[in-house]
Amino acid sequence: MNTDNANSLKSKKCIYDITKFTHLDYPDHLACIVWFGGCNMRCDFCYNKEIVFAKEGSYSMEDVLKFLQTRVSLLDAVVLSGGEASSYALTDFCKAIKKLGFLIKLDTNGTNPLHVKELLDLNLLDYVALDYKAPKYKFTPVTHSGKFHEFSQTLDLLIRSGIDFEVRTTLHTDLLTEDDINCILSDLKTRGYTNAYYIQEFVEAKSTVGGVQKPSKPFNKSLLKSNFPVIWR
């Protein structure tokens, strides 16, 4: 990438917002969250509608780095979230964050495996949260994207890498059933995943991307079959 393009990316206001402090989003660490605008999915249950459809943000990467300079020794880590952070050129940004001494967590839908691989190969990520949106047969209806193959590549890449990471699914019972979750659990086991699997229960919001509201039916947790921990959030 030439210098002009790199500087243009750094100054572009692609970041929707910054959560300046959280103790929940990075396990055992104090962090801030950088919310990148835009997403290549349109998940029906997504409540970050404003971020998903954002054309421009309020901050640039340069703005974030200036903010982080004021948080050295006060925060442990930076969470890159969205939207979909991996849709952006993050390498130089992550290098600058690392120079300031912060750990980096990436929240991702896994649809940019080559970019994630580059960040892993350069040792720029310390933790990854990968969203397993739905089983292959429901992936497109739930996410309105045809990117299960790319997601699958990222999942296998993370398992092989040895990095500390988690897999999580947002559960809306009108979209995913007990059988669907068991299918995800079976797939994870087949791939060799052994970490905890997190299920995030849908939180009712005023507006979601797909217009879904409160689930109309309960979920029977006793029907789940897993050889590794299933943790509810």
N, C-alpha and C positions, 0 to 999 in steps of 0.2 A: 504494500500500500504506500503511495507517495505521501510526502509530508502534508501537502495541501488537503488531500482527502482525510488524512488522520486528524488534522486540526479541525476540519469541518465536522467530523463525527464527534469530536470531543466537545465542541461548542453547540451542537444541535440540542435543542430542548426536547429530548426523547424520554425524559423521566417525569412521570405523572406527579409523583409525590415522594416525600421522605417521611417515614415514621422514625422519629429521632431516638426512640428508646423502646426496647422490648426485652423481656426476660422469658418469653414464651416461644419464640420462633426459631431459636437456635439452642438445642439442648445444652443446658449447663453453662450458658454464656450470655452476657449482656451484649445486645446488638442493636443496630439500627436496620431498617428495611428500606431498600431502594426499589421503588415501584416503577418498572418500565412500562410505557404506554404501548397499546396495541397487542394483538394476539392472533395467531394463525388458526385458532379454534373458535367455535361458537357454542360452547357447552351449554346445554339447556339449563343446568342448575346454577350456572355461574352468577354470583351476586356482585362481581366487580365490573358491572356493565360499563360504567364511565371509563374505566381503565382500558377495557377491551376495545372500545370504539374510539379511544382518544387518537386524534390526528397529530396533536402536539402536546408536549408536557409543560411543566413549570420550571424544570431545572435541566441543566446540561450535565454531562459527566464532569466537566471542570467545576461546576457549582458543587457537586457532591464531594469532590476531592477537597475543595476549600472547606466545606463543612467538616469533613473527616479530620482535617488538620486540627480542628478545635476539640476533637473527641479522642485524640491520642491519650492513652493511659486511663481514659474514662470508660471506653467501650472495648469489648474483646473482639467483636466481629461485625461483619457487614453481610446482610442477607440480600441477595439479588433476586427479585421476584417480579411479579407483573399481574396481568399481561403475560408476555413470554420474554424473559430477559435474554434467552439464548438466540433470539432472532437478531440481536445486535452484535456488532463486533466488540467483544468484551476483553480481548487479550491484553491490550495496552492498559485499559481501565483497571483490570485485575492486577496487573503488574504494579501499577501506581498504588493501589490499595495495599498490596503486600508490602511495598516499601515503607508504608506508614506503620506496619506492624500488626495489621488486622488479619484475623481468620476470615475466610470467605465461604459462605453457604449459598448454593444455587438451588432455587426452586424452579423446576422445569417440567414441561409436559413431554419432554424427550423427543421432540420432532426435529431436532437439529443435531444428530449424532456426531457429525464431523466436527462441529464446533465444540461440543462437549469433549470429544476426544482430544482436541488441541489443548483445551484448558487442563485436562487431566495430564496429558503428556508433559506439560510445562509446570506441573505441580502447583497450579494456581487455585485449585479448589480443595477445601478441607472437609466439606460435608455437602451432600446432595439430597434433596427431597424430590423424588420422582413421582409424578401423578400417574397412576394406572387408572385411566378414566373409565374403562369398560372392557369386557372380553372382546376378542376380535370380531365376533359376530354382531356385537352391538356398538362397536367403536364409532363407526360412521354415523349411525342414528343419534348417538348421544353427543358426539363432539362436532358433527357436521364437517368433518375432515376425513380424508382418506389416507391418514398417515400412521396406521397401525404398524406398518413395516418399519418406519423410521423409529417409532417408539420402541419397538421390539429390539432394534439394533442398540439403542441407548441402554436399555435394561440389561442386555447381555454384556455390553461394554462395562457398565458399572459393576456387575457381578465379577467380571474378570479382573477389574482394576484393583480390587482390594480396598478402595476408598470407603470411608465410613458413610453409609447412605441408608435412606429409608424409602420404602414404597408405601404410598398412601392412596386411598380411594375416597372420594366424596360420595356418600350414600344418600340417594333420594329413592325411596322405595317404589315410586311410580316409574322409575327408570331402570333400577337394578333390583333383582330378586335375590333370594338366598342361593338359588342355583347359579346365578351370575357371579356372586362373590365366591362361591365354591370353585367355580371355573377359574377365576383369577388365582385363588390359593393353589389349585392344582398346577396351573401354569408356572407359578413361582417355584413350587417344589421341583418340578421337572427341570427347570433352568438351573437349579442349585442355589436358590436364594434361601438364606438361613436367618436373616435379621428379622426384627419385629415388623409386622404388617399393621398399618394404621388405617382405621376406618373413621372418617370424619362425617359425622351426621349432618345432614343438610340443615342450615340455619335459615329460617324464613326471612326473606328480605322484601322490601317494598317493590323491588324490580329486579328481575333476573333476565339473562340474555334470551332464554327460551320461553320466558313468561310463566315458568312453573312456580307453584306456590306450595303451601303445606302439603306433605305427602298424605295420601288418602288411606294408606294401610300401614300396619305395623310390620316390624321385621323380627323374625324368630331367630335370635342369636344361637339357640341351642342346635340349630341345623347346620352350623358351620363345622367344617372338617379341616383341621390344620395340624401340622407337625411343628409349627413355630408359633411364637406368641402373636395373638391378634389383640391389638390395643385400640380401645374406643376413645375418640376425642369428642 
